Amino acid sequence: MADRPRRIIIAITGATGAVYGVRLLHHLRNIPGVETHLLVSDAAVLTLHQETGLQRRAVEALAHVVHKVRDVGASIASGSFQSDGMVIAPCSMKTLASIAHGLSDNLIARAADVVLKERRRLVLMVRETPFNLAHLRNMTAVTEMGGIVFPPLPSFYHKPASIDEMVDHTVARVIDLFGIEHALAPRWAGLNSNEG
């Protein structure tokens, strides 16, 4: 595995927050030794255009490899495909439910199922508020299977000056979960770090 690139599967679904998937692709593209495999749902195409003004092709151009959501015969549908894990950014409640119940009804859910069964890292940037009981139970089920539920909640201790800075700080935390080095966002140095 040392000879291959770090492979991260990224899926963008139709929930609000498409910018998280776009920024994740953008930043991983600039990190040597990382290879991204992208999936974009039909609903995500609409959300991408509405929220970012980007068309599907522009987003796909950020990835190293693009897979069609209905292609359940793709390489990433098999456990024999070696990846370091998967991020769904953002993750709709429909996709969360499909993963929680093992439906594998499209390549996004199937790839997530493979990542879980192979004990690799699965990060779901779930987007909904407020949560109802079905959402919470599905998040619990995925967590019990080994997935990481990561709602993209901004932090303010680094005093962000823009939405881009808030988004990038969250994306940096996701990249950290894969142990990939980056200089994307400042790290917490402690409350007394500025004292002499």
Backbone hydrogen bonds, N-H to C=O, Kabsch-Sander energy under -0.5 kcal/mol:
donor,donor_aa,acceptor,acceptor_aa,energy
4,R,1,M,-0.9
6,R,33,G,-3.5
7,R,5,P,-0.7
8,I,6,R,-0.6
8,I,35,E,-2.4
9,I,85,G,-2.6
10,I,37,H,-3.5
11,A,87,V,-2.5
12,I,39,L,-2.5
13,T,11,A,-0.5
13,T,90,P,-1.6
20,Y,17,G,-1.9
21,G,17,G,-0.6
22,V,18,A,-2.0
23,R,19,V,-2.9
24,L,20,Y,-2.1
25,L,21,G,-2.3
26,H,22,V,-2.5
27,H,23,R,-2.6
28,L,24,L,-2.5
29,R,25,L,-2.1
30,N,26,H,-0.7
30,N,27,H,-0.7
31,I,28,L,-1.4
34,V,31,I,-1.3
35,E,6,R,-3.3
37,H,8,I,-2.2
38,L,65,V,-3.0
39,L,10,I,-2.2
40,V,67,H,-0.5
41,S,12,I,-2.4
45,V,41,S,-1.4
46,L,42,D,-1.1
47,T,43,A,-2.0
48,L,44,A,-3.4
49,H,45,V,-1.8
50,Q,46,L,-2.5
51,E,47,T,-3.1
52,T,48,L,-2.4
53,G,48,L,-0.9
53,G,49,H,-1.0
54,L,48,L,-1.0
59,V,55,Q,-1.5
60,E,56,R,-2.9
61,A,57,R,-1.8
62,L,59,V,-1.6
63,A,60,E,-1.4
64,H,36,T,-0.8
65,V,36,T,-2.0
67,H,38,L,-3.0
71,D,68,K,-1.7
72,V,70,R,-1.7
74,A,71,D,-1.8
77,A,74,A,-1.8
78,S,75,S,-1.6
81,F,78,S,-1.4
82,Q,80,S,-0.6
83,S,81,F,-0.7
84,D,7,R,-3.2
85,G,7,R,-0.6
86,M,121,R,-2.6
87,V,9,I,-2.8
88,I,123,V,-2.7
89,A,11,A,-2.7
89,A,87,V,-0.7
91,C,125,M,-2.7
92,S,90,P,-0.6
96,L,92,S,-2.4
97,A,93,M,-2.5
98,S,94,K,-2.2
99,I,95,T,-2.3
100,A,96,L,-2.9
101,H,97,A,-1.8
102,G,99,I,-1.2
103,L,98,S,-2.5
107,L,69,V,-3.3
110,R,106,N,-2.5
111,A,107,L,-2.7
112,A,108,I,-2.1
113,D,109,A,-2.3
114,V,110,R,-2.5
115,V,111,A,-2.5
116,L,112,A,-2.3
117,K,113,D,-2.7
118,E,114,V,-2.2
119,R,116,L,-1.5
120,R,115,V,-3.1
121,R,84,D,-0.9
123,V,86,M,-2.6
124,L,122,L,-0.5
124,L,148,I,-3.0
125,M,88,I,-2.7
125,M,123,V,-0.6
126,V,124,L,-1.8
127,R,91,C,-1.9
136,L,132,N,-2.2
137,R,133,L,-2.6
138,N,134,A,-2.3
139,M,135,H,-2.4
140,T,136,L,-2.3
141,A,137,R,-2.5
142,V,138,N,-2.3
143,T,139,M,-2.3
144,E,140,T,-2.6
145,M,141,A,-1.3
146,G,143,T,-1.4
147,G,142,V,-2.6
148,I,122,L,-3.0
149,V,147,G,-0.5
150,F,124,L,-3.2
150,F,148,I,-0.7
153,L,151,P,-2.3
159,K,156,F,-2.0
166,M,162,S,-1.6
167,V,163,I,-2.8
168,D,164,D,-2.9
169,H,165,E,-1.9
170,T,166,M,-1.7
171,V,167,V,-2.6
172,A,168,D,-2.5
173,R,169,H,-1.6
174,V,170,T,-1.7
175,I,171,V,-2.5
176,D,172,A,-2.2
177,L,173,R,-1.1
177,L,174,V,-0.6
178,F,175,I,-1.6
179,G,176,D,-2.1
180,I,175,I,-1.4
181,E,179,G,-0.5
193,S,190,G,-1.3
195,E,192,N,-1.5
